[in-house]
Amino acid sequence: MNQPVVEELFGTDTKTINRYVDILASRGVERGLIGPRESERLWERHIFNSVAVAPLIRENASIADVGSGAGLPGIALAIARPDLSIVLVEPLLRRSVFLTEVVEELALGGRMEVVRGRAEDCVRTFDVVTARAVAPLGKLVGWTKKMFLPEGELLALKGASAAEEVAAAATELEKSGLVADVRPVRAAANLEETFVVRVRGVSRETDL
């Protein structure tokens, strides 16, 4: 753990993020939400990677974190950005039960909600939809576009192949009236770079 970076990203709430990491390293591994080999690199690979998207999100935004799994990036974002209201959307029962337990244990219930269900069945709209390691971009867009159109956006955390995913999703993007660009991000200056694919309606293209 890089303590100065943790304090930079989470301010006075380092106790909460440390507790969340402890939960991931114990119950998260025991329940199969986190791989056993991942426990030693939770900070760099999961927590810092998740909050790297935070500067792209405006203040007081409503967020849907689809396929939330163990709560990444949703729970990490909620701790780093208390101004956000976040709904964790997760179709699998065991994962949604875990998420509910964690939200309650970390006292985040006032600004977080867990919804068990598929993104494509959600009838609510949000300012931002986030997703991390959920599906290829074309499928993800098909599942989530109703959740952020017409005025919102999808922020999908991807790896180095982000540009290739955008190219592969060109047909789905055009059919849906969407445009996408790739934003390199990092949680702090000395941390590894990752990539966010930002997807918006064509009507907002001038804002890109």
N, C-alpha and C positions, 0 to 999 in steps of 0.2 A: 504494500500500500504506500502510495506517495502522499504523505500527510499534508504538505503544503498545497498540493493540487486538490485534495479532498476539501480542505478548508476554503480554497478559492471557489470551488464549484458549489459547495453545500452550506457555506457560511456557518451560522450558529447551529445548524441542524445535523452536525456530524454524528451525533449519537443515533439518530434515526437511520441514517444510511449505513452506519456500521452494524446496527441491529439487523437491517435487511440483508446485508451480506452474510451475516452469521446464519440467518434463516436459510438462505440459498445454499450455503455450504453444508448445512446439516439436513433439514427436512427436504430442501430442494433436491439434494442428491438422493436421499432415501426414497423419495417418491418418483424418481426418474425424470424430473423436470430439468435437472442439470447433470451433465455427464460427470462421473467421478473424477476424471482427469481435469475437468474445468475448475474445480474448487480452488486450485492454487493460483488461478489467473482470472478470478472473478472481477477484480477491479479493472484491470487493463482491457480484457476481452469483452466484458459485458457492461459494467457500470459506466466507465469512462466513454466507451463506445456509444452507449445509449444516450448519455446527456450531451454528446457532441452536437445533436440536432437542436438543442435548446435555443441557440441564438437565431434560428430561422423561424421561431414561433413568436408571434406578437403577444403583447401583454393581455392577460385576462381571456385568452382564447379557450374555446371548448374543444376538447380532444377526444377522439375515439382511437384507442390502441387496439387494432384488430389482430387476432391470433396471439393474444398477449402472453400465453404460455406461463412462464414463471414471473411475469410482470415487467418484462423488458421490451421496449423502453419505458412503459407507462409509469410504473412505481418509482423508478429512478428519477424520471422527469418530475413527478409530483413532489418529491422531496427537494429537488433542486429548484423547482419553480412553484412556490406555493400560490402564485396568482392563477394558475391553470386549474380548470375543472376537467377531470379525466374520467372517461368510461372505459373500462377494460372489457373487451369483447372476446370471449373465448368459448368455442363450441364444446370442448371436452369436459365432462363432469369433474374428473379428478383434478384437472387444472383449475377450473372455476372454483372448486371448493378450497383449494390451496390459496388462490388469490383472495377470496373472501376472508380467510383466516388471517392472511398477512395484512390486508387493509385494516382489519379490526385491531390487530395486535399493534400496528404502528400508529394507530389513532388517526388514520387518513380518511375515515369515512365521511367527514364533512365536505370533502371536495373530490371524492372518488366513488365510483360505483362499479360493481362487477355485474356484467350481463352475460349469462350463458346463452350462446346462440351463434349463428353464422353471420358473417358480415353481409352477405347477400340478402339475408332476411331482415336486416335492420331497417326500420322505417324512419329513424331519426337522422337529422343532418347536423354537421359539426363544422367548425371553422377549419379544423385540421384532422386528417386521419393519419396515424402513424402505423408503421409496420416494420418488423425486423425479422428477417429469416422466415418469412411466411410462405411466399410463393414467387415464381417468376413474375416480372412486372406486368406482362399481358394479362395473366389470370388475376393478379391483384387488382388491376384497374377495373376489370369486369366485375369483380366482387364488390368493390368499394365506391364506384363512381357516384352512385345515388346518395352516398353518405356525405359527400363534400361538394357536390354541384348544387347551384351554379357559382357560388361565391367563395367556396373553400378550396382546399388543396390537399393532396396526398404527399406525405413526406416518407419515402421508403428508404430505410437504411440498407445500403448494399455494399458489396466489396469492390475490389478493383475492376470487376466486370460490369460495372454499372452502365457504362456507355453501350456495351454490347447488348445489355438487356433492353435499353431504350430502343436500339435499332431493331431488335427482335419483336418489340411490341408496337412497331410503327403502324401496322394495320389496325390494331385494336384502338390505339390512340386516335388515329384519324377518324375511324368510325364513330368514336365517342365524342368527337369534337374537343379533344384534349391536346395539350402540348406538354412536353417534358424537357427538363434540363438537369444536368448533373452538377451538384455542388460539393466540392471537397470541403470537409469539415474536420475539426479536431477539438476535443474538449479543452485542451490547454496547449500552449505553444510547444511544450516538450513531449507531447504524447503523439501516438501513431495517428496518421491521417486515415479517415474513412470517407465514404461517399454517400450522399443523400440524393436520391432522384426526386425532384419536385415536379408534381403533375398538377396542372391547372386547366381550366376551361380556356378555349381559344379566345374568348371575349376578354380574358385577363392577360393576354399575351404581352401587351404593352407594359405590364408591370414586371415582367421577368428581367 
